[in-house]
């Protein structure tokens, strides 16, 4: 195991509570006009295993050189820093909010983005949100199957959009659809394996479009307990038939809130089935994925604030996420510990 220290603006969907409404995907639109938002700086320790994601910013996430395609990835470790945020402006007369903030996709592929969007309260119909997603600073291996020599990395860009309908017809039901266009700067998967045909290499192409549809419902038990189950269906419509896949994820979030403490527990399980046989490994890939996290917030007793924010809250998070593939090369694992403070403006 290697240990490196660096700055990495990573955001994890396993940390399910943000300052505000932790069990709800959409924050409520403020009643008063003006600016609002939050920042949640934190620092901690990260351990990751991956053979496909090369870097986020300057942080190496996997080995540049591997000796065999039959082995699962080695572990890389680092100290890191996170800074999820949201900056919004509310037009109270029309119940409209425009915002810029952090949107989290797939943790295991470090698929994070910034979202520029608008949220609209439609009265008894619910709340609608639409936003543009854009991301960068993630590098993958041009040809992840190179062995016995250094692999070259290339940029991966994601752009897309998200649509959300929350509080549907006055209920606590929420529906979401998101898509992202994946662009690998110099896709060369399989070029190092001379036994592959051009048709085989085409099957390994990672470019394409990723679709996600989800539904969640928030149950409230008294003043202190919230439970939110969610089901997500994913379709990665990638150009390479061996990389295209569809899957389902089930997630359950529990929140206990009794001032000055908030506790959030989150767990998920899922699976993905790939469309065609992988020509490098001679079989069709199947993944099982799972993870869990726990976060505790504590409102500071000294009433600290930042630039007029609400009283700051300390938080501690532990999280684990993994993908177990029938092809060891694609196994992935992430574990982290994180501490920080949350500041919210309303």
C-alpha positions, 0 to 999 in steps of 0.5 A: 500500500502506498501513501501520498499526501495531496489536495483532491476536491472529491465529493462522495454521494455516500455522505448523504447529509448536507447542511439542511434537509439530509434525507431529501434530495432537493433542498426547500426553496427559501421563503425570503428572496436573496442569496443562500447556500452552503459549504462543507469543508472537510479533510481525511484519509482515503484508500482506493483500489482501481485499475481504470481511473488514473487521476483526479486533479494531481492525485494518482488513483491507480498504478501506472504500471501493472504486471498482469491482467489477471490480478485485482488492483493494488491499494492507493492511499492519500490524505484529501480535502473535500469542499462540496458547495451550493450558491443560490439566489431566490426570487421569492415572488415567483418561488424560483431559485437559480443555483450553482453547486456540486452534483454527485454521480458515480462514486466508484468512477469519481463521476462528479460534476458541477450543476448550473440549474433552476428550481421552481415551486409549482404549488400543489404539483410539487417542485421542478428542477432542471440543470446542466451538468459539467465536469472535468479533472478526471483522467483514465488510462488510454489503454488500461490493458497495457502490461509491463510498461507505463500506461498513458492517461487521457482526460474524461469529460462528462456533460449532460443534464438532470431533471427532478420532480419532487413533492409530487402532487403534495406527496414526499415522492421524488422522480429523477432523470439524468444523462451524461455524455462521456468523452474519453479524450484518446480512447485506445482500449485494447491497442496493446493486445496484438491478438485482438481484431479491430472489431474486438477493440471496438467492443472496448470503446468507453465513449457514449451516454450514461442514463439514470432514472430513480424514484425515492420516497421520504417517510417521517416518523415523529419529529426525529426520524426519517427514512428514505428508500430509493431505487435507481435504474442505470443504462450505460449506452456506450459505443463498445458493446462489451462496456455497455451495461444496465443495472439497478441500485437499491438505497436506504437512508435513515436520519435521526435528528435531535438537536444538537446531534444529527445521525445519518446512516446510508446503505446501498446494493446493486448490480450491473450486467454487460451487453457482450463478451469482453474480448480481453477476458473471454467472458461477459462482465457482471458486477455486484456493488454495495456500500455503506456510510455513517455521518454524525453532525454536532451543532457547535456549542459556541455558536460559531458562524462564518460570514453570517451563516447559521451556527456551524456544525462539526461532522464525522463520516466513515464510508465504504463502497465496492464493486465485485466483478466476475473479472478480477481486473474490474474489482474496485474498493473505496474506504474513507474517514472524514471530519469537517465543518458545515456552514449554511446560509438561508 
